[in-house]
Amino acid sequence: MNGSSRSREDLTQQAYQVRSQLLRTVAELNQRRHEALDVRSQLKSHLRTFAIGGGLLLVATAGSVALVVSRIATATHRRRRNRWRLARDMWRYPERAMRGERRSFFGQIARSLVITILSTAVSVSTRRLLARLPIGRRAADG
């Protein structure tokens, strides 16, 4: 009995050690979770990254606005130039006058890619939205 009693005490001691190690691990994971989800500490530690991202977003927005304003400002000139070009081409090539303009090969590929990406994004977001609705859940379950 002395051997089994000693074995039992060893197992009990080992169980306590494993349990305390597990509790320390859980406490450490809990601490890391709090650090990872703390917005203030994340802002402090990644302030430079957030500042660079915000600056890039600001520059991209300003560039987009400048491009739109430029396009609006030159729209009349572009329309006039395109009308003169159309009239000139109609005079030179009357047989081609009523055909639509063809895009370049790469322009057609780019257009196809944009349409594919946009339609996929719309269908995925619509599917996710419908899955959140009670009606969508019943239809998916049924």
Number of C-alpha atoms within 10 A of each C-alpha: 6 7 8 9 10 11 12 12 12 12 12 12 12 12 12 12 12 12 12 12 12 12 12 12 12 12 12 12 12 12 11 12 11 12 13 11 10 11 11 10 13 13 13 10 11 11 12 11 11 14 12 11 12 12 12 12 12 12 12 12 12 12 12 12 12 12 12 11 12 11 12 12 11 10 12 11 11 13 11 11 12 12 12 12 12 13 14 13 14 14 12 11 11 12 10 12 15 9 8 7 8 8 10 9 9 9 11 12 12 12 13 12 12 12 12 12 12 12 12 12 12 12 12 12 12 12 12 12 11 15 15 11 10 10 10 15 12 10 10 10 6 6
